[in-house]
């Protein structure tokens, strides 16, 4: 009996983050599988994928696609539907946008590891419109395009045989948005790389984030305007100028850092400040892997990774006063670095690989049989 033929799909490979780390591990499970992606910046590929066969869409040939691929969002549904995947037994998609919309045969299985339904056309749609500066014409185009994309995206979700959500937060969002059930497998964190340093100095608080509105970095900057403590801010993005303009002298922006530098920053921090509501949130787990606690908004993925009163504290209201009160509460706790580390180990890479393979095993074993096509009321085990 021949081995199952597998294809791995990911929306785009232009930068390397948590989602791309999942793709690397999927490739580790299926090293012979090609990777289909809308756009690829080969210069930014991780070493693990350098020799992989990568198949791109027609969007790859459009002007400056590797950098301006978001401008081609209206073309993405057509692009993913053009691929002929009929030669594979299993399609494994890693999706946060449109890649789940590929067309498969009734005797193929499509398992989708979903980071979230497309947030800027679903639950963050009005926030995106509010905070993104667009001319009148561009705004109207975006509104009409989003309307079309929501209809396509819902239909595309019905093509998937099984969804795997990255968190309970996303599982609930999938059910509300797509009317589909899903399992949960938490994303992997490299807990062998992010490790504690018992000799850490602990002389500042830390924020690690992209500078976009829903990350709420401004909430941390505002909170520390009334505190004597130092705050280091790692990252960059569209809100860079705004955040720097409102910062007080005790807030330092250090831009992008290497993984090694980030690990050192975690190890020496009093705590990580995590002010946004995330689907999962890798940084709280990385910080805990380094033995450091987290001050997080008590909603979203952080409630699944941080143990309130043990490995950190939550604040409920979206305001600087509530965040400051939570920081003060944390300072009175005797946080055990080992407890933080143990909490993070729940999300290690070995666990991720085992859970993914356990979920895929029934599909791989049925490669010679007939797969039942997807649908809201037709979930596969």
Protein Blocks (a to p, Z undefined) as FASTA:
>chain_A
ZZdddddddfbacbccfklmmmmmmmmmmmmbccddfbdcfklpcfklmmpccdddfklm
pghklmmmmmmmmmmmmmmmmpccklpfbdcdddfblmmmpccdfkbccddddfbdcfkl
mmmmmmmmmmpccdfklmmmmmmmmmmmmmmmmmmmmmpmbdcdfbfklmmmmmmmnopa
cddddddddfklmccdfkbgklaccddddddfklommmmmmmmmmccbdcddedddjklm
mmmmmpcfklccebjadfklmmmmmmmpmbdcdfbccfkopmlmmmmmnopacdddfehj
llmmbcghkloccdfbdcfklmmmmmmmmmmpccdfklmmmmmmmmcfklmmmmmmmmmm
mmmmmmmmccddedfklccZZ
